[in-house]
Amino acid sequence: MYNCENYRFIERHRPFRDLTFKFYSDGRLTIIDNTAEEVISPKELKGESYDFYVRKRIAFIKQDLRNKLVKYA
């Protein structure tokens, strides 16, 4: 069973999308446009929503590496 971390991000500039980012412990990612009720890909992100995605992805990777170091050290 995989854990999932959910983050909500609302863009402050047009198109003002309301997004939910779901990061799964196995590395998968789902991005949902809450207004349009559809899944979008990271390549559809721009500006501050793309920056948010990149920062969260890097934090996720760092935490995963820390967990593996503790587990296998």
N, C-alpha and C positions, 0 to 999 in steps of 0.2 A: 504494500500500500504506500502511496506517495503522499507527501505533505504538499500543501499549496499555500503560498503567501499571496494575498490579494492587496492591491494598491489602487486607489482611485485617484485620477488626475483630471482636473478640469482646466482646459486651455484658457488663458486670459486674453488671447487675441483670436481673431477670426481664423478658422471657422468655429471657435468656441466648443470644441468637442469635449464630451464627458466620457472619459475612458476608464476602463478597469483592466489592470494588468494582473495576470495570474501566472506566478512563477512556481513551477512544480519542482520538487526535490530531485527529479530525474533529469532536469535540464530543459524540459519543455516549457513553452511560453504560449499563453493565449492572451490576445489583446481584444477587448470588446468595446465597440463604440456603443455606449448605452443609449444614446438618442436614436440612432439608426437601428439598434438591436442587431448588429452584425459583427462578425469577427473580421479584424483587419490584420495586415502583416506589418512587421517593423519598417519595411521600406515605404509604407504609406504615412509614416510619422514625419513631422517637420518641426523645426524650431524647438520650443520648450518641451513639447511632448517627447521628441526624439532625445533630448538631453536627459529628461527624466528616465526614459527607458535605458539609456546607456549607463547612467549612474547606478540604477537599481541592478542591472545585469552585472556590472563590475562588482558591486557589493555582494551579490549572490555568489559569484565565482570565488571571491575571496573567502567568504564564509564556508563554502564547500571545501576549499583547499585546507582551511584551518581544521575543519571537522575530520578530514582524511588524515592530516598530520597527527592529530590526537589519537585517532583510531589505530593507525598503523605504526606509530612511533614506538 
